[in-house]
Amino acid sequence: MSNPTRPTGPTSGVPAPQATSEVTVWSLEQTAPTDLRPAAAPAGAVRIVRSQTPLPEFSRFLYTAVGGDVRWTDRLGLTYAEWQEILERPGAETWVAYENGTPAGFIELDAQEGGVVEIGYFGLIPAFRGRRIGGHLLSYGVARAWDLAERHPGRTPTERVWVHTCSNDGPHAMDNYLRRGFRLFDTRTEREPCVEQPGPWPGAYPGPCAD
Protein backbone atom coordinates (compact mmCIF):
# COMPACT_ATOMS: atom_id res chain seq x y z
CA MET A 1 0.00 0.00 0.00
CA SER A 2 1.36 3.41 -0.89
CA ASN A 3 1.72 6.07 1.77
CA PRO A 4 1.67 9.50 0.10
CA THR A 5 3.53 12.26 1.89
CA ARG A 6 1.35 15.02 3.29
CA PRO A 7 2.47 18.55 2.42
CA THR A 8 4.04 20.27 5.42
CA GLY A 9 4.88 23.71 4.07
CA PRO A 10 3.64 26.35 1.68
CA THR A 11 2.38 25.13 -1.67
CA SER A 12 4.54 27.59 -3.60
CA GLY A 13 6.75 24.79 -4.93
CA VAL A 14 9.64 25.65 -2.60
CA PRO A 15 10.48 22.64 -0.41
CA ALA A 16 10.36 23.18 3.33
CA PRO A 17 13.78 23.26 5.03
CA GLN A 18 14.86 19.85 6.30
CA ALA A 19 14.62 19.49 10.05
CA THR A 20 17.86 18.95 11.96
CA SER A 21 18.84 17.93 15.46
CA GLU A 22 21.88 18.90 17.54
CA VAL A 23 24.45 16.20 18.25
CA THR A 24 27.46 16.28 20.56
CA VAL A 25 30.45 14.21 19.40
CA TRP A 26 33.15 13.06 21.82
CA SER A 27 36.53 11.63 20.76
CA LEU A 28 38.48 9.40 23.14
CA GLU A 29 41.82 7.60 23.04
CA GLN A 30 44.24 5.18 24.63
CA THR A 31 47.97 5.65 24.07
CA ALA A 32 49.38 2.49 25.67
CA PRO A 33 48.15 -1.10 26.08
CA THR A 34 48.29 -0.63 29.83
CA ASP A 35 45.52 1.99 29.55
CA LEU A 36 42.99 -0.79 28.96
CA ARG A 37 40.95 -1.74 32.00
CA PRO A 38 39.10 -4.92 31.00
CA ALA A 39 35.58 -5.66 32.12
CA ALA A 40 34.69 -8.99 33.66
CA ALA A 41 33.34 -11.59 31.27
CA PRO A 42 29.55 -11.99 31.47
CA ALA A 43 27.92 -15.15 32.68
CA GLY A 44 26.50 -17.47 30.08
CA ALA A 45 27.54 -18.81 26.70
CA VAL A 46 29.12 -15.67 25.20
CA ARG A 47 32.00 -15.97 22.75
CA ILE A 48 33.74 -13.47 20.47
CA VAL A 49 34.88 -14.55 17.03
CA ARG A 50 36.62 -12.70 14.22
CA SER A 51 34.62 -12.57 10.98
CA GLN A 52 37.48 -13.34 8.61
CA THR A 53 35.53 -13.57 5.35
CA PRO A 54 34.68 -10.07 4.05
CA LEU A 55 30.93 -10.40 3.52
CA PRO A 56 28.88 -7.23 2.90
CA GLU A 57 25.59 -9.06 3.57
CA PHE A 58 26.69 -9.99 7.10
CA SER A 59 28.37 -6.66 7.80
CA ARG A 60 25.29 -4.71 6.71
CA PHE A 61 23.08 -6.89 8.91
CA LEU A 62 25.24 -6.11 11.94
CA TYR A 63 25.34 -2.41 11.07
CA THR A 64 21.57 -2.02 10.78
CA ALA A 65 20.68 -4.35 13.66
CA VAL A 66 23.01 -2.56 16.08
CA GLY A 67 22.64 0.98 14.75
CA GLY A 68 18.99 1.13 13.81
CA ASP A 69 17.82 2.88 16.98
CA VAL A 70 20.87 5.15 17.36
CA ARG A 71 20.79 6.67 13.85
CA TRP A 72 23.65 4.95 12.08
CA THR A 73 22.98 6.03 8.50
CA ASP A 74 26.32 6.90 6.88
CA ARG A 75 26.80 3.50 5.21
CA LEU A 76 23.25 2.84 4.08
CA GLY A 77 23.77 4.32 0.64
CA LEU A 78 26.93 2.34 -0.15
CA THR A 79 26.98 -0.06 -3.05
CA TYR A 80 27.90 -3.69 -2.56
CA ALA A 81 31.33 -3.04 -4.06
CA GLU A 82 31.92 -0.04 -1.76
CA TRP A 83 31.00 -2.11 1.27
CA GLN A 84 33.32 -4.90 0.12
CA GLU A 85 36.14 -2.40 -0.30
CA ILE A 86 35.76 -1.22 3.30
CA LEU A 87 35.88 -4.78 4.62
CA GLU A 88 38.98 -5.59 2.56
CA ARG A 89 41.07 -2.61 3.67
CA PRO A 90 44.50 -3.67 4.94
CA GLY A 91 44.29 -4.30 8.66
CA ALA A 92 40.50 -4.04 8.87
CA GLU A 93 38.92 -6.49 11.32
CA THR A 94 35.41 -7.27 12.53
CA TRP A 95 34.91 -9.16 15.79
CA VAL A 96 31.43 -10.48 16.57
CA ALA A 97 29.99 -11.42 19.96
CA TYR A 98 27.63 -14.40 20.02
CA GLU A 99 25.36 -15.54 22.82
CA ASN A 100 24.06 -19.08 22.47
CA GLY A 101 24.98 -19.00 18.79
CA THR A 102 23.12 -15.74 18.03
CA PRO A 103 24.98 -12.56 16.99
CA ALA A 104 24.73 -10.07 19.85
CA GLY A 105 26.96 -7.23 18.64
CA PHE A 106 30.23 -6.37 16.96
CA ILE A 107 33.31 -4.18 17.02
CA GLU A 108 35.00 -3.04 13.81
CA LEU A 109 38.68 -2.06 13.80
CA ASP A 110 40.17 0.24 11.17
CA ALA A 111 43.97 0.17 10.97
CA GLN A 112 45.33 3.59 10.02
CA GLU A 113 48.79 5.00 9.31
CA GLY A 114 51.44 5.44 11.97
CA GLY A 115 50.34 2.66 14.31
CA VAL A 116 46.87 4.12 14.85
CA VAL A 117 43.77 1.94 15.10
CA GLU A 118 40.28 3.43 15.12
CA ILE A 119 37.26 1.65 16.51
CA GLY A 120 35.04 2.39 13.54
CA TYR A 121 31.87 0.84 14.96
CA PHE A 122 30.96 -0.86 18.20
CA GLY A 123 27.65 -1.81 19.76
CA LEU A 124 25.10 -4.42 20.68
CA ILE A 125 21.77 -5.37 19.16
CA PRO A 126 19.09 -3.87 21.48
CA ALA A 127 17.92 -7.26 22.78
CA PHE A 128 21.39 -7.93 24.24
CA ARG A 129 22.03 -4.59 25.95
CA GLY A 130 22.17 -4.26 29.71
CA ARG A 131 23.57 -7.78 30.22
CA ARG A 132 27.28 -6.96 30.67
CA ILE A 133 28.13 -8.16 27.18
CA GLY A 134 29.10 -4.68 25.94
CA GLY A 135 31.92 -4.12 28.41
CA HIS A 136 33.35 -7.55 27.65
CA LEU A 137 33.12 -7.06 23.87
CA LEU A 138 34.73 -3.61 24.07
CA SER A 139 37.54 -4.94 26.29
CA TYR A 140 38.22 -7.81 23.92
CA GLY A 141 38.07 -5.58 20.84
CA VAL A 142 40.45 -2.97 22.28
CA ALA A 143 42.90 -5.72 23.18
CA ARG A 144 42.73 -6.89 19.56
CA ALA A 145 43.38 -3.32 18.42
CA TRP A 146 46.54 -3.26 20.49
CA ASP A 147 47.85 -6.56 19.10
CA LEU A 148 46.50 -6.04 15.56
CA ALA A 149 49.96 -5.83 13.95
CA GLU A 150 50.69 -9.38 15.10
CA ARG A 151 48.02 -10.62 12.68
CA HIS A 152 49.05 -8.34 9.80
CA PRO A 153 52.74 -8.67 8.95
CA GLY A 154 54.36 -5.43 7.89
CA ARG A 155 52.05 -3.15 9.85
CA THR A 156 53.46 -0.75 12.43
CA PRO A 157 52.73 -1.94 15.97
CA THR A 158 49.78 -0.13 17.48
CA GLU A 159 50.67 3.04 19.38
CA ARG A 160 47.21 4.61 19.72
CA VAL A 161 43.61 3.40 19.77
CA TRP A 162 40.84 5.93 19.39
CA VAL A 163 37.08 6.12 18.99
CA HIS A 164 34.31 8.67 18.78
CA THR A 165 30.86 8.42 20.30
CA CYS A 166 27.99 10.87 20.34
CA SER A 167 24.83 11.90 22.14
CA ASN A 168 22.77 9.70 19.80
CA ASP A 169 24.46 6.57 21.14
CA GLY A 170 23.11 4.53 24.03
CA PRO A 171 23.09 6.12 27.50
CA HIS A 172 25.89 3.84 28.73
CA ALA A 173 28.26 4.21 25.76
CA MET A 174 30.44 7.00 27.13
CA ASP A 175 30.66 5.40 30.58
CA ASN A 176 31.73 2.11 29.00
CA TYR A 177 34.60 3.80 27.16
CA LEU A 178 35.74 5.68 30.25
CA ARG A 179 35.60 2.54 32.39
CA ARG A 180 37.78 0.73 29.85
CA GLY A 181 40.49 3.41 30.21
CA PHE A 182 39.76 5.76 27.32
CA ARG A 183 40.46 9.48 27.83
CA LEU A 184 38.50 12.31 26.26
CA PHE A 185 40.55 14.50 23.90
CA ASP A 186 37.98 16.38 21.82
CA THR A 187 34.35 17.53 22.01
CA ARG A 188 32.35 19.20 19.27
CA THR A 189 28.73 19.97 18.50
CA GLU A 190 27.14 19.66 15.07
CA ARG A 191 23.72 19.48 13.51
CA GLU A 192 22.47 16.41 11.69
CA PRO A 193 19.50 16.14 9.32
CA CYS A 194 16.52 14.23 10.63
CA VAL A 195 16.41 11.05 8.57
CA GLU A 196 14.40 7.87 8.78
CA GLN A 197 16.10 5.47 11.11
CA PRO A 198 17.53 2.58 9.20
CA GLY A 199 16.88 -0.72 10.68
CA PRO A 200 16.99 -3.47 10.80
CA TRP A 201 14.23 -2.39 8.41
CA PRO A 202 12.67 1.02 7.63
CA GLY A 203 10.22 2.14 10.30
CA ALA A 204 11.50 -0.16 13.02
CA TYR A 205 12.25 2.85 15.24
CA PRO A 206 10.77 6.36 15.38
CA GLY A 207 12.78 9.12 13.78
CA PRO A 208 14.76 11.59 15.93
CA CYS A 209 12.40 14.46 15.15
CA ALA A 210 9.14 12.54 15.44
CA ASP A 211 6.33 14.33 17.18
SULZIBEL-V897081 format. One record per run of one state. SS is the DSSP state (2 for helix, 1 for strand, 0 for the rest). FROM is the first residue (numbers start at 1). LEN is the number of residues. If there is no record, write none. Layout:
SS:FROM:LEN
SS:FROM:LEN
This chain:
0:1:19
1:20:11
0:31:2
2:33:3
0:36:10
1:46:5
0:51:5
2:56:12
0:68:12
2:80:8
0:88:5
1:93:7
0:100:2
1:102:11
2:113:3
1:116:9
0:125:1
2:126:3
0:129:4
2:133:14
0:147:1
2:148:4
0:152:8
1:160:7
0:167:6
2:173:7
0:180:3
1:183:11
0:194:18
